[in-house]
Structures are given as structure tokens and as C-alpha cells.
């Protein structure tokens, strides 16, 4: 199943400065090409010019925001626990944070929660709950994320009996009607 975004997006380097340097400063041409290759090969570190987004914040910063009720921070903190980035890998903690965000309607947290139920990570494997959560996520996601959630839902359904699919659909409708509370 697809994981939610949680990794920094790569910085796109423009080549304009390198082209200008190579064109107008002939002696610098070799250095410009060397800098270009280094810039493309060396990972970019965060700096003041590129502030941290929610997925890159420290676990402590995210926990503060998550405790204050930020669904985005709760989802991102869940991802840190699921991946063991900056905190010990702990699927139970991941599930707890995903549940808090999912209860607020955070579609990626709902999808992430489905993944845990699907794989039995931090919770007993439960295809009915996995289907329910990924079905709910698919309703709220858009574009490629929605298509991926729908594909994930169909994958889960292939592993279920018709009665389980019917139950999962019933739970999805009930959860949507309750606006995700107590799901």
C-alpha cells in the first residue's frame, strides 16, 4: 500500500547561474561544470532558506503540535514512529497518532491507518478495518492519491469474503456519517 508523503521534496536546482558562469567567464567553465556535478550528487541539507516542513520537524516539535490537535502533525508524527525516523520504530504509537488525525478527517492518516490494519502492524491484522479506512480515504483524496487509494482498496477486497466487503462498506458509511468519531 502507498505510504503517505513524509520525506523532504528534493530541491530543484536551476542551471541559469551555471550557464551564465560558463558563457561569460570562460576561465570558470571547468569550475562551473564541477560545481554542477557536485550539486547534483550531494544531498541538499536543510537551511534557513529551506525551512523544515511538518514531515521534517523534530519529533519533539511535532509532538507539541500534535498534542495541540494538529491533524497534520499527528499524521506526520505517526509516520515518524512507523518509519523509526528520529524516534524508535513503534507501530502502536504510529497507530495512535494516525487514529487521532483520521478522526479529524485527515485522508492520508486514514490511508496510513489502513496500511497498519492491512499488514497487522501495531494492531491485529484486520482486512475489514483496512478496507474501511482506505475506502474513507479514497473519498477525500484527489488525483493520483485517490487512484492509489482505490487500487489499495481493491487489493484488500480481493483478500476478503463478500460478507467482509459488505461489512467494511457498512462500517465506512457509518464512520462517514459519524464524521470519523468512534471509528
Secondary structure, DSSP 8 states (H G I E B T S, - for coil): ------S-------SHHHHHHHHH-GGGHHHHHHHHHHHHHS----BTTB---GGGS-HHHHHHHHHTT-HHHHHHHHHHHHHTSSS---HHHHHHHHHHHHTTT-HHHHHHHHHHHHHTSSS---HHHHHHHHHHHHHH--HHHHHHHHHHHHHHHHTS-HHHHHHHHHHHHHHHHTTTTT-
